[in-house]
Amino acid sequence: MVGSTAFKAKALKNGNKLNADWVYSFRDFYRQFPELLDAEFRDTKSGRGAAARPKLWKIIGDEILFCCRIADLQHLSCCINAFLSALEQYGASLSGSGLDVKGAGWIGEFPAKNITLAINDGAIEFELATEDLPTEEFERRADETPHNFDFLGSAIDTGFRAAKHADADKFAMSAELGALLAHAKDKQIFLREFRYDGRLSLKGVNGDHPYPVVFIDTERDPGKRDIRTRERFVLKDSVIDAVAIRDFLKAYLSHHNYEIPTLLINADDQAHSLPVSYQQYRQKWQDDLEGAQKQDDSFDASATAGDDAVDKKTLTAPVKAFALRKQSDAAKRSLREAWVQYHIVPGQPSTYKFVRERLQALEHQTPASKPSRRRKRGPKPEDPKDPK
């Protein structure tokens, strides 16, 4: 929402303070805009098919955030076009009210470089089933019900920073999204016009080096559009060429060691090579899975053979100390650092899992009996297939 602070202050000053008019305006916004976006997407080429639609992720103050797993350039273009059309229609309905709407967009790679976290009753929930080895099923659940998850990573941070430069007449984008949409425009899939006002300083992004924020022209006033066109003639500026903006953004991303995003053109396009970051992530995922299975097999062998010589008190004390130390360390670190501690450090996740299971087995062991065999393991975690 644009102008929301002044609108609410004015409504409280002039109206009923116990039942202010701005309340109804914002209720309409939270209810009607998602419905309008859904209707606009269903009217696109991808929306008429089986492609995933943008879904509500979260509400932050007077902002509504949507997200969607992108299949290809055509799908991406349909999502952006639907969002821009919804902005135009809803903005027109607010004409004369003192309110307006603006939008921004960005794209991020999952599960590599950015991460997905489950949310339960407003708190981060580390699920034992996916804590050590996140699976494709876990990512699919996040796609289906994103409001039950949070997404963290540098791409998310950059997107929020770029969004601060959006306005009612310009849809702001991250450089990665701009490069993809410029490529889509070159392929005649995306037809909107681009704007570029130079590089901007985004706090904490790319070492605070100026960052290229690209815009899509969303000016809705015909008179203002005409003035801008005539001004362009005076300044001898031409419409930004899609190939030029795409090549510029790709050169910038490559020079600053960003991974250049790639997508298929459409569902009929031939498969392309996966991003390097995802290939590295998948290899690490497979290595961790093999390590966890080997330790599980070793534990099963030990439990089957029996281990009467094990001193329960001697083993339990270090195990409990280990668990308490991990809890203390996690509390002292940020959420992201804690995730890296539990998921990235080679060997550590499996070790924690093994120690936890070992302690549980000993707690149920009587001095005169052998440890019982742990119940049969569930199915092998599904291999992550494609990054989103």
Buried (B, 14 or more C-beta within 10 A) or exposed (E): BBBBEEBBEBBEEEEEEEEBBBEEBBEEBEEBBBEBBBBBBEEBBBBEEEBBBBBBBBEEEBBBBBBBBBBBBBBBBBBBBBBBBBBBBBBEBBEEEBBBBBBBBBBBBBBBBBBBBBBEEEEBEBEEEBBBBBBBEBBEBBBEEBBEBBBBBBBBBBBBBBBEBBBBBBBBBBBBBBBBBBBBBBBEBBEBEBBBEEBBEBEEBBEEEEBBBBBBBBBBEEEEEEEBEEEEEEEEEEEBBBEBBBBBBBEBBEEEEBBBBEBBBBEEEEEEEBBEBBEEBBEBBEEBBEBBEEBBEEBBEBBEEEEEEBEEEEBBEEBEEBBEEBEEEBEEEEEEEBBEBBBEEEEBBBBBBBBBBBBEBBEEBEEEEEBEEBEEEEEEBEEBEEBB
